[in-house]
Amino acid sequence: MQRLRANDVCLMEIAIQCGKFGPKDLRRSNNCRLWLNVVTPADVANTVGTQVEDKFHVAERTESREMRLAAGMGNK
């Protein structure tokens, strides 16, 4: 996995490792993640990493992660 920011981690790895979600909840979370085209917290955060972007509060689908990386938004 190519990281958008230093110390970035996979959202689903976090969800699994925290141990608070069962298989059904993990499937639902992963389906949402796939719909939104996100992998890591950097994919949903603003450019400085302090807040979740507004479009994710209403489940607005974004361009693919690969397109964001190609546009030079990686490793911030």
N, C-alpha and C positions, 0 to 999 in steps of 0.2 A: 504494500500500500504506500503510495506516495503521499507525503504529508503536506498540508497547506501551511502549517505553522510548526515551529519547533515544539516538541513535547506533545504533539497531537496524538490522540488514541482513537480507536474504533468505538463508535457509540454502542454497537451490539456487544462488544467485549465488556464494556462497562456494565451494561444491563445484565449480562450473564453472571459476571463476577460478583455483583452486589448481592445476589442470592434472594432478591425480593420479588422476583417475577417467575411465574410458572410458565410452562410451555405455551399455553394459549396466549398469555400476555406477551411473551417474547415474539410469537408469530405476528401478533397484531402490531407490535412495535416495529418489527422488521418490515412488514408491509407498508407502514407509514414511511419508514426510512427510504424504502425503495421508491415509493410514489414521489417523495420530495427530492430524490436524487442526492442524498447526503450520506456520508460515511462517518465523518468525524465532527466534533464540536465546532471546528473552524468552518465547516460547511454551513452552519446555521448562525454563526456569530457575525456581528458587525466587523468592520475592518480592523478595529483595535482589540476585538475579542472581549468586550465588556458587556455586551447585551445580545440577546437573540434578535435577529432582524425581524421587523414587523411582518413581512410576507409569510413567515413561518407560523405566526399566530393564527393565520386563517388558512393554513395548508395550501399556500400557493406554490405550485410546482416551479422548480428552477431549471436552468440549463444544466446539462450534465456536468458532473465533477471534472471529467476529462476536458471539457470546453473551458472551464474555469482555470484549470492548470495550464492549458495551452495559451490562454490569454495572459499568462504571466502573473496570476494571482497566487502562485504557490510559494511556500517557504517564507511567509510573512511572520 
